[in-house]
Amino acid sequence: MINASVATILAALIALVGTVLGLVIGYRRWAREQQSVRFAKFEADRQDIYKTLWERVEGVNVALRRDRVDEKGFGQLVGDLNEFMLRNGAHLNDSDRALANRYVAAVKKFHEAVLMAGAGAQIPYGETQDIPPEVARRARALADAAGEAKGLRDELRNKVRIVIAGQA
């Protein structure tokens, strides 16, 4: 009789442990699925924000190249970009915000170097005179500014691509 009672109790305990274990496993799976759904929404929003960041940063680049943007206009463009980055700071990495600002500063520097190079940098083909030192300095500054802007643009574009592809 005692053996039958012990066997019944053991069977009930094993069933109880199995049920509790099943509940714990089920709850953990459900919680992971809920977290996955929340993360997917966050990641989709993040990808959209990075796409918009790229469009806005390149918008500054295009505006400087296409339009005659004065200091006030440039300040407005940068202010709008910084406002966008502040409003979306939860989705943007701090290093990417800093990179975007460095790229915009490099684009501005390049734009200024282009304006400084002026018409004096255009020497007719076949002319054998020495290039004036001032023109050479301006051309060197232009090349340096162009290289810096291109490097930062490539770095930012690669980071944006990684986020949009869902690899970050």
Stockholm file with secondary structure:
# STOCKHOLM 1.0

chainA/1-168         MINASVATILAALIALVGTVLGLVIGYRRWAREQQSVRFAKFEADRQDIYKTLWERVEGVNVALRRDRVDEKGFGQLVGDLNEFMLRNGAHLNDSDRALANRYVAAVKKFHEAVLMAGAGAQIPYGETQDIPPEVARRARALADAAGEAKGLRDELRNKVRIVIAGQA
#=GR chainA/1-168 SS CHHHHHHHHHHHHHHHHHHHHHHHHHHHHHHHHHHHHHHHHHHHHHHHHHHHHHHHHHHHHHHHHHSCCCHHHHHHHHHHHHHHHHHTTTTSCHHHHHHHHHHHHHHHHHHHHHHHHTGGGCCCTTCCSCCCHHHHHHHHHHHHHHHHHHHHHHHHHHHHHHHHTTCC
#=GC SS_cons         CHHHHHHHHHHHHHHHHHHHHHHHHHHHHHHHHHHHHHHHHHHHHHHHHHHHHHHHHHHHHHHHHHSCCCHHHHHHHHHHHHHHHHHTTTTSCHHHHHHHHHHHHHHHHHHHHHHHHTGGGCCCTTCCSCCCHHHHHHHHHHHHHHHHHHHHHHHHHHHHHHHHTTCC
//
